């Protein structure tokens, strides 16, 4: 089953990093977050990827074109114009890199890779989210629902300590450090999809999270797989620092390999 990764956005809220590189190439522990996402899939047997490139997409293409140089010991004989790879630590990945345009919406990017899907069930995620999700369980759940689309529903934690305080009170009775949010479930990405979802995307300008998902829901074709485990998106520099710290301290919950 193919895994599609949306990797073409500008990442404006992480502009400190994305001014020079696409957001999926921002590093966590010395590796692009895109690599971490692909490792999550690969650890569970999904090794066929389609990456939707856009903003500075050439950097993603160059990364994979030179992947062996990144992960192996090599001898480069400049005089003889030869490169010898001494150890091959490459992943068992097949990676299709598609230029889906700099200005296309997330839905438009999905529509542009239709020809590579072979009219088969596929998976989809964003190029900035990490999780310890059980992807095989997600796929099995999706097939049981008999819907065109299944998204992973998560409950993000609050960013700040929370407490209750009535209008006429000044003393805090209970304080919770970074509790779960308001109890609402939100879209955590990590979709399982049928090729029929492409019919819900009109053109390049469409964002997957708007009309397509809304219309799928109205047609009874959108299911929610609840994931209560770890999930974190890298939206800001602070997010990147937190993820990087977890990785370097060997406490990364998404490292399931």
C-alpha positions as CSV (number, residue, x, y, z in Angstrom):
1,X,0.0,0.0,0.0
2,X,1.3,3.4,-1.0
3,X,1.9,6.1,1.6
4,X,1.4,9.7,0.4
5,X,3.2,12.5,2.3
6,X,2.2,16.1,1.7
7,X,5.5,18.0,1.7
8,X,4.9,21.1,-0.4
9,X,3.7,23.8,2.1
10,X,5.6,27.0,3.0
11,X,5.7,26.3,6.8
12,X,5.4,30.0,7.6
13,X,5.0,29.5,11.4
14,X,8.5,27.9,11.3
15,X,10.0,30.6,9.2
16,X,13.3,30.6,11.2
17,X,14.0,27.3,9.6
18,X,11.8,27.2,6.4
19,X,13.3,30.4,4.9
20,X,16.1,28.1,3.6
21,X,14.5,24.7,3.3
22,X,11.0,23.1,3.0
23,X,9.4,22.3,6.3
24,X,9.7,18.5,5.9
25,X,13.5,18.9,5.7
26,X,13.8,20.6,9.1
27,X,15.9,18.3,11.2
28,X,15.1,16.5,14.3
29,X,18.2,14.9,15.8
30,X,20.2,15.5,12.7
31,X,17.6,13.9,10.4
32,X,14.8,15.6,8.4
33,X,11.4,15.2,10.1
34,X,10.3,13.6,6.7
35,X,12.8,10.8,7.4
36,X,11.2,10.2,10.9
37,X,7.8,10.0,9.3
38,X,8.9,7.5,6.7
39,X,10.6,5.4,9.4
40,X,7.2,5.2,11.3
41,X,5.6,3.8,8.1
42,X,8.6,1.6,7.2
43,X,8.7,0.0,10.7
44,X,5.2,-1.3,10.1
45,X,5.8,-2.6,6.6
46,X,4.9,0.3,4.4
47,X,7.8,1.2,2.2
48,X,6.3,2.6,-1.0
49,X,6.1,6.4,-0.8
50,X,4.7,9.2,-2.9
51,X,6.0,12.6,-1.7
52,X,4.1,15.7,-2.9
53,X,6.7,18.3,-3.4
54,X,6.2,22.1,-3.7
55,X,8.1,24.8,-2.0
56,X,11.9,24.2,-2.5
57,X,11.0,20.6,-3.6
58,X,14.3,20.3,-5.3
59,X,15.9,19.9,-1.9
60,X,13.8,16.9,-1.1
61,X,14.7,15.4,-4.5
62,X,18.4,16.0,-4.0
63,X,18.2,14.4,-0.5
64,X,16.9,11.1,-1.8
65,X,19.0,11.2,-5.0
66,X,22.1,11.3,-2.7
67,X,20.6,9.2,0.1
68,X,23.4,6.6,0.0
69,X,26.0,9.4,0.5
70,X,24.1,10.5,3.6
71,X,24.0,7.1,5.3
72,X,27.0,5.2,4.1
73,X,30.8,5.2,4.3
74,X,32.3,6.1,0.9
75,X,35.6,6.5,-0.9
76,X,35.5,9.1,-3.6
77,X,38.4,8.8,-6.1
78,X,38.4,12.2,-7.8
79,X,41.1,11.4,-10.2
80,X,39.4,8.3,-11.5
81,X,35.9,9.9,-11.1
82,X,34.7,6.9,-9.1
83,X,32.7,6.5,-5.9
84,X,32.9,3.3,-3.9
85,X,30.2,2.7,-1.2
86,X,31.7,0.6,1.6
87,X,28.5,0.0,3.6
88,X,24.9,0.3,2.6
89,X,22.6,1.3,5.3
90,X,19.8,2.5,3.0
91,X,16.2,1.9,3.8
92,X,14.0,-0.5,1.7
93,X,12.1,2.4,0.3
94,X,10.7,3.1,-3.1
95,X,10.2,6.9,-3.3
96,X,8.2,8.7,-6.0
97,X,8.8,12.5,-5.8
98,X,6.1,14.5,-7.6
99,X,6.3,18.3,-8.2
100,X,2.7,19.3,-7.2
101,X,3.4,23.1,-7.5
102,X,4.3,25.7,-5.0
103,X,0.8,27.2,-4.7
104,X,-1.5,24.2,-4.8
105,X,-3.8,23.4,-1.9
106,X,-3.4,20.2,0.0
107,X,-6.3,18.7,-1.9
108,X,-4.9,19.9,-5.2
109,X,-1.6,18.1,-4.4
110,X,-3.5,14.8,-3.8
111,X,-5.3,15.2,-7.1
112,X,-2.1,15.7,-8.9
113,X,-0.7,12.3,-7.8
114,X,-3.8,10.3,-8.9
115,X,-1.9,8.6,-11.7
116,X,0.6,7.1,-9.3
117,X,-2.1,5.6,-7.0
118,X,-3.0,2.7,-9.3
119,X,-6.6,3.0,-8.3
120,X,-5.8,1.3,-4.9
121,X,-6.4,2.1,-1.2
122,X,-3.6,4.4,0.0
123,X,-2.4,6.2,3.1
124,X,-1.9,9.9,3.5
125,X,-0.2,12.1,6.1
126,X,1.3,15.5,6.5
127,X,5.1,16.2,6.4
128,X,5.2,17.7,9.9
129,X,3.5,15.2,12.3
130,X,4.9,12.4,14.4
131,X,3.1,9.7,16.3
132,X,3.3,6.2,17.7
133,X,0.1,5.2,15.8
134,X,-0.5,1.6,14.8
135,X,-0.9,2.0,11.1
136,X,-2.0,-1.6,10.4
137,X,-4.8,-1.2,12.9
138,X,-5.7,2.0,11.2
139,X,-6.0,0.3,7.8
140,X,-8.0,-2.6,9.3
141,X,-10.4,-0.2,11.0
142,X,-10.8,1.7,7.7
143,X,-11.7,-1.4,5.8
144,X,-14.3,-2.4,8.4
145,X,-16.0,1.0,8.2
146,X,-16.5,0.7,4.4
147,X,-16.1,4.5,4.0
148,X,-14.0,6.3,1.4
149,X,-11.9,8.0,4.0
150,X,-10.7,7.5,7.6
151,X,-8.8,10.1,9.5
152,X,-6.9,9.7,12.8
153,X,-8.6,11.6,15.6
154,X,-6.5,12.9,18.4
155,X,-6.9,15.0,21.5
156,X,-4.0,17.4,21.7
157,X,-2.8,18.5,25.1
158,X,-3.2,22.1,26.3
159,X,-0.1,24.2,26.0
160,X,-0.6,25.8,29.4
161,X,-1.6,24.9,32.9
162,X,-5.4,25.0,33.4
163,X,-7.6,25.8,36.4
164,X,-11.1,26.7,37.2
165,X,-12.0,30.1,38.6
166,X,-15.5,31.5,39.0
167,X,-16.2,35.2,38.4
168,X,-16.4,35.9,42.1
169,X,-13.4,33.8,43.2
170,X,-9.7,34.6,43.6
171,X,-8.4,31.3,45.0
172,X,-7.6,28.3,42.8
173,X,-8.9,25.0,44.0
174,X,-7.5,22.7,41.3
175,X,-4.6,23.2,38.9
176,X,-3.7,20.8,36.0
177,X,-0.4,21.1,34.3
178,X,-0.9,20.9,30.5
179,X,-4.1,18.8,30.6
180,X,-5.8,17.4,27.5
181,X,-7.5,20.1,25.6
182,X,-11.2,20.9,25.8
183,X,-12.1,17.2,25.1
184,X,-12.7,17.8,21.4
185,X,-11.2,15.4,18.9
186,X,-9.2,17.0,16.1
187,X,-7.7,15.8,12.8
188,X,-4.3,14.3,13.4
189,X,-3.6,13.3,9.8
190,X,-2.6,9.7,9.2
191,X,-5.4,8.9,6.8
192,X,-6.5,5.7,5.1
193,X,-8.2,6.5,1.8
194,X,-9.9,5.0,-1.2
195,X,-9.1,6.4,-4.6
196,X,-12.7,7.6,-4.8
197,X,-11.8,10.6,-2.6
198,X,-10.1,12.1,-5.6
199,X,-13.6,12.8,-7.0
200,X,-14.2,15.2,-4.1
201,X,-11.3,17.4,-5.1
202,X,-12.2,19.9,-7.9
203,X,-8.9,21.5,-8.7
204,X,-5.5,22.7,-7.5
205,X,-6.9,25.4,-5.3
206,X,-8.8,23.0,-3.0
207,X,-7.6,22.3,0.5
208,X,-8.2,18.7,1.6
209,X,-9.3,19.8,5.1
210,X,-12.1,22.0,3.7
211,X,-14.6,21.0,1.0
212,X,-13.4,17.4,0.5
213,X,-13.6,16.3,4.1
214,X,-16.7,18.3,4.7
215,X,-18.5,16.7,1.8
216,X,-17.2,13.2,2.6
217,X,-18.7,13.7,6.1
218,X,-22.0,14.9,4.7
219,X,-22.1,11.8,2.5
220,X,-21.4,9.5,5.4
221,X,-18.1,8.6,3.8
222,X,-15.7,9.8,6.6
223,X,-14.7,7.7,9.6
224,X,-12.6,8.6,12.6
225,X,-10.0,6.3,14.1
226,X,-9.3,7.4,17.6
227,X,-5.7,7.4,18.6
228,X,-5.0,8.0,22.3
229,X,-1.3,7.6,22.1
230,X,1.5,10.0,21.3
231,X,1.0,12.7,18.6
232,X,2.8,15.9,17.9
233,X,2.9,18.3,15.0
234,X,6.0,20.5,14.4
235,X,4.3,23.9,13.8
236,X,6.7,26.2,15.6
237,X,10.3,26.5,16.5
238,X,9.4,25.6,20.1
239,X,7.8,22.3,18.8
240,X,11.0,21.5,16.9
241,X,13.1,22.1,20.0
242,X,10.9,19.8,22.1
243,X,11.0,17.1,19.5
244,X,14.8,17.4,19.0
245,X,15.3,17.2,22.8
246,X,13.1,14.1,23.0
247,X,15.2,12.4,20.3
248,X,18.6,13.3,21.7
249,X,17.5,12.1,25.2
250,X,16.4,8.8,23.6
251,X,12.8,9.5,24.8
252,X,11.1,9.9,21.4
253,X,7.7,8.1,21.6
254,X,7.4,7.9,17.9
255,X,10.6,5.9,17.5
256,X,9.0,2.5,17.1
257,X,11.8,1.0,15.1
